[in-house]
Amino acid sequence: MKLFTYHTPELTPTDKVPDCAIALDILRATTTIATALNSGAEAVQAFSDLEKLMQVSEDWPLEKRLRAGERGGAMVAGCDLGNSPLDCTPELVGGRRLFISTTNGTRALECVQNAPVVLAAAFVNRQAAVDYLMQEQPETVWLVGSGWEGSFSLEDTACAGAIAHSLFKQLNRPLEELAGNDETLGAIALYSQWKDQLLAMLHHASHGQRLLRLDCHEDLKYCSQTDILDVLPIQKEPGVLVKNQ
Ligand code: MLT
């Protein structure tokens, strides 16, 4: 297995696909997607384009769908939800499809949607992603951060490092054999620096600061927890993620 880390969708190669791609948007899209599926959502369908989300979801019965839209951290008018994982309770999302569009996370999912296996991970379900990789042993794995409008996000690359760090410990192979690019080595170093203070890291991060200005303190706390959900979102058709069984 070789791990390649890409900090943003813009830095992710477009001329090839890996055996397995993992989209990461710790604040907050992939945390929210994992939480929605853990709470019993039938599926999560991701769109980079809000208009397309509105059109496609229109064909679904009202009681079977929820529209989640976020831009700049805030909820989009006309949607049922924003992008807070804390809104994804079993009472609300159970048995329904979550149609979601966010500023960056859904673009990260879209840029790897042609890979044969596409997963969504965050700190909350890191171990589930690691267990999948240990079991399936894909040859090439891309860890794709969502970033913020084309620039680096501390928390996404740190989570790539959390996955790589755990695999490194379990596989017991030299780091240079496991790491396919220097970004992966950098991601492991970043995670090693912050691993005991993930909430503090989110408070320092630029998107963490943006969310704090929007009063999302509890979201940061939730997103900073590691391995609390035993759920792994996996793409079953382009853009549609379900719980891996
Ligand atoms: C994104 O896709 O950029 C986000 O998940 C932003 C957010 O809602 O925190």
Residues whose N, C-alpha, C, O or C-beta is under 5 A from the ligand:
A	BS01	MLT	D25 L27 R28 A29 E70 G73 N83 T102 T103 N104 G105 T106 G147
